[in-house]
Amino acid sequence: MVNLRRILPSVLLLFAVSVAGLAKPAAASQTGEGPAEASLLERAKRIHQRVITLDTHVDVLSPQYATEALDPGIDHPRLKCDLVKMARGNVDGVFLAVCATQGKRDAEGYRRAFDSVMARVHAIHRLTKTAHPDRCELATSPDEVERIAGSGKRAIMIGLENAYPIGDDLSNLKKFYRLGARYVTLSHNGHNQICDSCNPSSRLGDKQTEHGGLSRFGEQVVAEMNRLGIMIDVSHVAPSSFRDLVKLTRAPLIASHSGCRRLNDHPRNLDDSQLRALARNGGTIQVVAVGSFLKAPSPRRREAIRKLATRIGIPLSRGRPGLRDATEQQRVQYREGLKEIDKRYPPPRIQDFADHVDHAVRTAGIDHVGIGSDFDGGGGIPGFNDHSEAMNVTLELLRRGYSEPEIRKIWGGNLLRAWRQVERIAAELQQGGKT
């Protein structure tokens, strides 16, 4: 098959460089101008074109996604991931994650969450089937990802962030699978009926622990996900839940958007023992681009952000602005105010992101690290603030001595390898074989 993506006119690439600011790599790694820098940049461009680039976590927060009200077919000012930015940054595919807001654990709560998630899953289908089928396509297997990327289209995949919407009915997992969901994050912010979360929710009345890891029903969920071929996502789960998962799962685990706890002691990050366990399991950590996960903010920056949020009426959650509960006008005001705060107290940058990649590679190994930005759900840092700047990641990795085969693994190869293993184990389980 002719790979159209590999033969796009060079002028398109030059346009991408000018738009995304790629001629100005992140400041802390800037080695100066001159022949050596120009040569490095050209090499990064060639590598970035050749490798398959995948992002395992981009949030879809509205059922209006893929309509005129929120069209990812344009360079949308509200989106860090859209088809235009993906094309500019040569990003081949993304997992669009549908996050479920958690409520009461009763029939009505589960129904509301299920319906909410389904509305956004159907929005993703609308994107690929009716809104922009000429530019993107739904991918439900690694082979399809490679085929779609080779055709020049963008591969769109589906993840479910929080297993709460399946309620107490395992058959709901099959419904999500048939609609294309290929990973499920077992919990979100708050314990659910499946497992303990690393972030207990005071709103939900959570204690520090509830199940002590996986619940009995959670064990059934894990077995069914293994059987169906759905990747189990450990981002957001408690260490006790992670421990149980490593013991129980037959297939590799992924952390679709997490950082390294050794570099920033944040509950959403994985510690070194978890990274090593993930490697033994055959899974991957997909390093996240959320500043607060990468590096703890200074007390002055934290206080300035708190005052900004309070001034414009955005509620605080665990001391941080609850942007998901803010109005669009409040979000605009917050973004503008944050620009001034960034000038006074600089946020984490692409170098901090690459530090987490480095640590994950040193601890888990080069075969177990990938990228999961969390764009449109809090992700975005100077140097890698949206998908048009994806090349900056390749450039930064190249500066740090990573080879092209290693960059290929980080940008998508490791995820595809783990996904194929999940598929293989599911096929064996469905046939009654042993793994």
C-alpha positions as CSV (number, residue, x, y, z in Angstrom):
1,M,0.0,0.0,0.0
2,V,1.3,3.5,-0.9
3,N,1.7,5.4,2.3
4,L,0.3,8.9,1.5
5,R,1.3,10.3,4.8
6,R,5.0,9.7,3.9
7,I,4.7,11.5,0.6
8,L,2.9,14.7,1.6
9,P,4.4,17.7,0.0
10,S,7.2,19.2,2.0
11,V,5.5,22.6,1.9
12,L,2.8,21.3,4.3
13,L,5.5,20.4,6.7
14,L,7.1,23.9,6.4
15,F,3.6,25.3,7.1
16,A,3.3,23.2,10.2
17,V,6.6,24.4,11.4
18,S,5.7,28.1,11.0
19,V,2.2,27.7,12.6
20,A,3.3,25.6,15.6
21,G,6.4,27.6,16.3
22,L,8.6,24.5,15.8
23,A,11.5,26.7,14.7
24,K,11.6,27.9,18.3
25,P,12.1,24.7,20.4
26,A,11.5,24.8,24.2
27,A,13.7,27.4,25.8
28,A,15.5,25.3,28.4
29,S,16.7,22.8,25.7
30,Q,17.6,25.5,23.2
31,T,21.2,24.9,22.2
32,G,21.4,28.0,20.0
33,E,21.2,28.6,16.3
34,G,23.5,27.5,13.7
35,P,24.3,24.4,11.6
36,A,24.1,21.9,14.4
37,E,20.7,23.1,15.5
38,A,19.4,23.3,12.0
39,S,20.6,19.7,11.4
40,L,19.0,18.5,14.6
41,L,15.7,20.1,13.6
42,E,15.7,18.6,10.1
43,R,16.4,15.2,11.6
44,A,13.6,15.6,14.1
45,K,11.2,16.5,11.2
46,R,12.1,13.4,9.2
47,I,11.8,11.1,12.2
48,H,8.5,12.7,13.2
49,Q,7.1,12.1,9.7
50,R,8.2,8.5,9.6
51,V,7.0,7.2,13.0
52,I,3.4,6.5,14.0
53,T,2.4,9.1,16.6
54,L,-0.4,8.2,19.0
55,D,-1.9,10.0,22.0
56,T,-3.8,7.8,24.4
57,H,-5.9,10.4,26.2
58,V,-7.8,13.4,24.9
59,D,-11.1,14.3,26.6
60,V,-14.5,14.6,24.9
61,L,-16.5,16.6,27.4
62,S,-19.6,17.6,25.5
63,P,-22.3,15.6,23.5
64,Q,-22.2,18.6,21.1
65,Y,-18.8,17.3,19.9
66,A,-18.6,17.0,16.1
67,T,-21.5,19.5,15.5
68,E,-21.3,23.1,14.5
69,A,-21.4,24.0,18.2
70,L,-18.0,22.2,18.8
71,D,-16.5,21.2,15.5
72,P,-13.1,19.4,15.7
73,G,-12.8,19.8,11.9
74,I,-11.6,23.4,12.3
75,D,-8.7,25.0,14.1
76,H,-11.0,25.3,17.1
77,P,-10.0,27.9,19.8
78,R,-11.6,25.7,22.6
79,L,-9.8,22.5,21.6
80,K,-6.2,21.5,22.0
81,C,-6.9,18.5,19.8
82,D,-8.8,18.9,16.5
83,L,-8.2,17.5,13.1
84,V,-6.4,20.7,11.9
85,K,-3.9,20.6,14.9
86,M,-3.4,16.9,14.5
87,A,-2.5,17.4,10.8
88,R,-0.1,20.3,11.6
89,G,1.6,18.3,14.2
90,N,1.6,15.0,12.2
91,V,-0.3,13.2,15.0
92,D,-1.6,10.0,13.5
93,G,-4.2,8.9,16.1
94,V,-5.8,9.7,19.4
95,F,-7.9,7.9,21.9
96,L,-10.8,10.2,22.6
97,A,-11.7,9.5,26.2
98,V,-15.3,9.8,27.5
99,C,-15.3,10.6,31.2
100,A,-18.3,9.7,33.4
101,T,-19.3,12.0,36.2
102,Q,-19.9,9.8,39.2
103,G,-23.1,9.9,41.2
104,K,-25.0,7.6,43.5
105,R,-24.5,3.9,43.1
106,D,-28.1,3.1,42.4
107,A,-30.1,2.3,39.2
108,E,-30.8,6.0,38.5
109,G,-27.2,7.1,39.0
110,Y,-25.9,4.3,36.7
111,R,-28.5,5.1,34.1
112,R,-27.7,8.8,34.0
113,A,-24.0,8.0,33.7
114,F,-24.6,5.4,31.0
115,D,-26.7,7.7,28.9
116,S,-24.2,10.6,29.3
117,V,-21.4,8.5,28.1
118,M,-23.3,7.0,25.3
119,A,-24.2,10.5,24.0
120,R,-20.5,11.3,23.7
121,V,-19.6,7.9,22.2
122,H,-22.2,8.6,19.5
123,A,-20.6,12.0,19.0
124,I,-17.3,10.3,18.3
125,H,-19.0,8.1,15.7
126,R,-20.6,11.2,14.3
127,L,-17.1,12.7,13.8
128,T,-15.8,9.7,11.9
129,K,-18.9,8.7,10.0
130,T,-20.8,11.9,9.0
131,A,-18.9,15.0,10.0
132,H,-15.4,14.3,8.6
133,P,-15.1,10.8,7.2
134,D,-12.7,12.0,4.6
135,R,-10.2,13.1,7.2
136,C,-10.5,10.5,10.0
137,E,-11.7,7.0,10.7
138,L,-12.6,5.0,13.8
139,A,-9.9,2.4,14.7
140,T,-10.7,-0.6,16.8
141,S,-7.5,-2.6,16.5
142,P,-3.8,-1.9,16.0
143,D,-3.9,-3.1,12.4
144,E,-6.6,-0.6,11.7
145,V,-4.6,2.2,13.3
146,E,-1.7,1.4,11.0
147,R,-3.9,1.2,7.9
148,I,-5.6,4.5,8.7
149,A,-2.3,6.2,9.5
150,G,-0.9,4.9,6.2
151,S,-3.8,6.3,4.3
152,G,-3.2,9.9,5.5
153,K,-6.3,10.0,7.7
154,R,-6.3,10.4,11.5
155,A,-7.1,7.3,13.5
156,I,-9.8,7.9,16.1
157,M,-10.1,5.5,19.0
158,I,-12.4,5.4,22.0
159,G,-11.6,5.1,25.7
160,L,-14.0,5.1,28.7
161,E,-12.7,7.1,31.6
162,N,-14.3,5.6,34.7
163,A,-16.1,2.3,34.8
164,Y,-18.9,3.6,36.9
165,P,-21.4,3.8,34.0
166,I,-21.4,0.0,33.6
167,G,-23.3,-0.1,36.9
168,D,-23.7,-3.7,38.2
169,D,-24.2,-5.2,34.7
170,L,-21.2,-6.8,33.1
171,S,-23.1,-6.9,29.7
172,N,-22.6,-3.1,29.5
173,L,-18.9,-3.8,28.9
174,K,-19.8,-5.7,25.7
175,K,-22.0,-2.8,24.6
176,F,-19.1,-0.3,25.0
177,Y,-16.8,-2.8,23.2
178,R,-19.2,-3.2,20.3
179,L,-19.3,0.6,19.9
180,G,-15.5,0.7,19.7
181,A,-14.3,1.3,23.3
182,R,-10.8,-0.3,23.6
183,Y,-9.8,0.8,27.1
184,V,-11.6,1.5,30.3
185,T,-10.1,3.5,33.2
186,L,-11.4,1.6,36.1
187,S,-12.0,4.6,38.4
188,H,-11.9,8.4,38.3
189,N,-12.0,10.9,41.1
190,G,-13.8,8.9,43.8
191,H,-14.2,5.2,44.7
192,N,-16.8,3.3,42.7
193,Q,-18.4,-0.1,42.7
194,I,-15.3,-1.6,41.0
195,C,-12.2,-0.3,42.9
196,D,-10.7,2.3,45.1
197,S,-9.5,5.5,43.5
198,C,-6.2,7.3,44.2
199,N,-8.4,10.4,44.8
200,P,-11.2,9.8,47.3
201,S,-14.1,12.2,46.8
202,S,-15.4,14.2,49.7
203,R,-18.4,15.1,47.5
204,L,-19.3,11.4,47.4
205,G,-18.6,10.8,51.1
206,D,-15.6,8.7,50.4
207,K,-13.3,7.4,53.2
208,Q,-9.6,7.0,52.4
209,T,-10.3,3.4,51.4
210,E,-13.4,1.4,50.7
211,H,-12.7,-2.0,49.1
212,G,-9.0,-2.1,49.9
213,G,-8.4,-2.4,46.2
214,L,-10.7,-4.2,43.8
215,S,-14.2,-5.1,44.9
216,R,-15.6,-8.6,44.2
217,F,-17.5,-7.1,41.3
218,G,-14.3,-5.4,40.2
219,E,-12.6,-8.8,39.9
220,Q,-15.4,-9.9,37.5
221,V,-15.0,-6.7,35.5
222,V,-11.2,-7.4,35.1
223,A,-11.9,-11.0,33.9
224,E,-14.5,-9.8,31.4
225,M,-12.3,-7.0,30.1
226,N,-9.5,-9.6,29.5
227,R,-12.0,-11.8,27.7
228,L,-13.4,-9.1,25.5
229,G,-10.0,-7.5,24.7
230,I,-10.5,-4.2,26.4
231,M,-7.3,-2.6,27.8
232,I,-7.4,-2.0,31.5
233,D,-6.3,1.6,32.4
234,V,-4.8,2.2,35.8
235,S,-4.6,5.9,35.7
236,H,-6.7,7.2,38.7
237,V,-6.8,3.9,40.6
238,A,-5.5,3.6,44.1
239,P,-2.1,1.8,44.8
240,S,-4.2,-1.0,46.4
241,S,-6.3,-1.4,43.3
242,F,-3.1,-1.4,41.1
243,R,-1.7,-4.1,43.3
244,D,-4.8,-6.3,42.9
245,L,-4.9,-5.7,39.1
246,V,-1.3,-6.8,38.6
247,K,-2.1,-10.0,40.4
248,L,-5.3,-10.7,38.6
249,T,-5.1,-9.5,35.0
250,R,-4.1,-11.9,32.3
251,A,-3.3,-9.1,29.9
252,P,-1.1,-6.0,29.9
253,L,-2.2,-2.9,31.8
254,I,-1.9,0.7,30.6
255,A,-1.8,4.0,32.4
256,S,-3.3,6.2,29.7
257,H,-2.3,9.5,31.3
258,S,0.0,9.4,34.3
259,G,3.3,10.8,35.5
260,C,6.2,9.5,37.7
261,R,5.8,9.9,41.5
262,R,9.5,10.0,42.1
263,L,9.6,13.4,40.3
264,N,6.4,14.8,41.7
265,D,4.6,13.2,44.7
266,H,1.1,13.5,43.3
267,P,-1.5,10.8,43.9
268,R,-2.2,10.5,40.2
269,N,1.4,9.5,39.5
270,L,2.9,6.0,39.6
271,D,5.8,5.2,42.0
272,D,8.9,3.3,40.9
273,S,7.6,-0.1,42.2
274,Q,4.4,0.4,40.1
275,L,6.5,1.3,37.0
276,R,8.5,-1.9,37.4
277,A,5.4,-3.9,38.0
278,L,3.9,-2.4,34.8
279,A,7.0,-3.4,32.9
280,R,6.8,-7.0,34.2
281,N,3.1,-7.1,33.2
282,G,4.0,-6.0,29.7
283,G,2.1,-2.7,29.9
284,T,2.9,0.9,29.4
285,I,2.8,4.2,31.2
286,Q,1.6,7.0,28.8
287,V,3.3,10.1,30.2
288,V,0.8,13.0,30.8
289,A,1.2,16.7,29.9
290,V,-0.6,18.1,32.9
291,G,1.6,20.6,34.6
292,S,0.4,19.9,38.1
293,F,1.3,16.2,37.6
294,L,4.7,17.0,36.2
295,K,6.0,19.5,38.8
296,A,4.5,20.8,42.0
297,P,3.6,24.5,41.7
298,S,5.3,27.0,43.9
299,P,3.3,28.3,46.9
300,R,3.1,31.7,45.2
301,R,1.8,30.3,42.0
302,R,-0.7,28.1,43.8
303,E,-2.0,31.1,45.8
304,A,-2.2,33.3,42.7
305,I,-4.3,30.7,40.9
306,R,-6.5,30.3,43.9
307,K,-7.2,34.0,44.1
308,L,-7.9,34.1,40.3
309,A,-10.4,31.3,40.5
310,T,-12.1,32.9,43.6
311,R,-12.3,36.3,41.9
312,I,-14.1,35.0,38.9
313,G,-16.3,32.6,40.8
314,I,-14.8,29.2,39.8
315,P,-15.3,26.6,42.5
316,L,-12.2,25.0,44.1
317,S,-11.7,21.3,44.3
318,R,-8.9,20.1,46.6
319,G,-7.5,23.6,46.3
320,R,-7.5,23.6,42.5
321,P,-10.0,25.4,40.1
322,G,-12.8,23.1,39.2
323,L,-12.9,24.1,35.5
324,R,-15.4,21.4,34.5
325,D,-18.0,23.1,36.6
326,A,-17.1,26.6,35.3
327,T,-19.1,28.5,32.6
328,E,-17.5,29.3,29.2
329,Q,-17.2,32.9,30.2
330,Q,-15.4,31.9,33.4
331,R,-13.1,29.6,31.5
332,V,-12.2,32.5,29.1
333,Q,-11.5,34.8,32.1
334,Y,-9.4,32.1,33.8
335,R,-7.3,31.5,30.7
336,E,-6.6,35.2,30.3
337,G,-5.7,35.6,34.0
338,L,-3.5,32.5,33.9
339,K,-1.4,34.2,31.1
340,E,-0.3,36.9,33.6
341,I,0.3,34.3,36.3
342,D,2.5,32.3,33.9
343,K,4.7,35.3,33.3
344,R,5.3,35.8,37.0
345,Y,5.5,32.2,38.1
346,P,6.4,30.0,35.0
347,P,4.5,26.7,34.8
348,P,6.1,23.3,34.0
349,R,7.4,23.1,30.4
350,I,8.2,20.4,27.8
351,Q,11.5,19.7,29.6
352,D,9.6,18.7,32.7
353,F,7.5,16.4,30.5
354,A,10.6,14.8,29.0
355,D,12.1,14.4,32.5
356,H,9.1,12.1,33.3
357,V,9.7,10.2,30.1
358,D,13.3,9.8,31.0
359,H,12.5,8.5,34.5
360,A,9.9,6.1,33.2
361,V,12.4,4.8,30.6
362,R,15.1,4.3,33.2
363,T,12.7,2.6,35.6
364,A,10.3,0.6,33.4
365,G,12.4,0.3,30.3
366,I,12.2,1.7,26.8
367,D,9.5,-0.8,25.8
368,H,7.0,0.4,28.4
369,V,6.6,4.2,27.9
370,G,4.3,6.2,25.7
371,I,2.4,9.6,25.5
372,G,-1.1,10.5,26.8
373,S,-1.5,14.3,26.8
374,D,-4.8,14.7,28.6
375,F,-5.5,17.6,26.2
376,D,-9.0,19.1,26.6
377,G,-9.1,17.7,30.1
378,G,-6.4,19.8,31.7
379,G,-3.3,18.9,29.7
380,G,-1.1,21.4,27.9
381,I,2.3,22.9,28.8
382,P,4.6,25.4,27.1
383,G,6.2,23.6,24.2
384,F,3.5,20.9,24.0
385,N,0.3,22.9,24.5
386,D,-1.7,21.2,21.7
387,H,-1.2,18.7,19.0
388,S,0.2,21.2,16.5
389,E,3.3,21.2,18.8
390,A,3.7,17.5,18.8
391,M,7.0,17.7,16.9
392,N,8.5,19.5,19.8
393,V,8.3,16.2,21.8
394,T,10.3,14.4,19.1
395,L,12.8,17.2,19.0
396,E,13.2,17.2,22.8
397,L,13.7,13.4,22.8
398,L,16.2,13.6,20.1
399,R,18.1,16.2,22.0
400,R,18.3,13.8,25.0
401,G,19.9,11.1,22.9
402,Y,16.9,8.9,22.0
403,S,17.3,7.0,18.7
404,E,14.7,6.8,16.0
405,P,13.7,3.3,17.0
406,E,13.3,4.4,20.6
407,I,11.2,7.4,19.6
408,R,9.1,5.2,17.4
409,K,8.4,3.0,20.5
410,I,7.5,6.0,22.7
411,W,5.2,7.7,20.2
412,G,3.1,4.6,19.5
413,G,5.0,1.4,19.1
414,N,4.8,0.4,22.7
415,L,1.1,1.0,22.9
416,L,0.4,-1.0,19.8
417,R,2.5,-3.9,21.0
418,A,0.6,-4.0,24.4
419,W,-2.7,-3.7,22.6
420,R,-1.9,-6.6,20.3
421,Q,-1.1,-8.7,23.3
422,V,-4.4,-7.8,24.9
423,E,-6.1,-8.9,21.6
424,R,-4.2,-12.2,21.6
425,I,-5.0,-13.1,25.1
426,A,-8.7,-12.2,24.5
427,A,-8.8,-14.5,21.5
428,E,-7.3,-17.4,23.5
429,L,-9.7,-16.8,26.4
430,Q,-12.7,-16.8,24.0
431,Q,-11.5,-20.1,22.5
432,G,-11.1,-21.6,25.9
433,G,-7.3,-21.7,25.6
434,K,-4.7,-21.1,28.4
435,T,-2.5,-18.1,28.7
